[in-house]
């Protein structure tokens, strides 16, 4: 497992529901933003360019636990780490931490599958990605 990568986000007005807390599907958006930042900052690749190359990593499995509420204006750190890389899939771990008190707001395990975006068929995780993830520890 690589060392966790962190990116800082803010809870926006559009993220909250009538109860004044983050609407739970927004956490999936936070996870994806963190993954894109992981590609850019840790692996040195823009995720859009990865997609343009014809390779995608769609989510095929999600497990999420919600621990503490997030409110409009909260600053959060979203932590992402690659737990494992299989032949055709990757398992990711995410943690959302509130900045003001360091409390864990949510955590997730997400499995993504390698996909040929033109043929819409499974594709092996490319060697460049395996090597980049293996070499991404600070």
Order of alpha helices (4+ residues) and beta strands (2+ residues): beta-alpha-alpha-beta-beta-beta-beta-beta-alpha
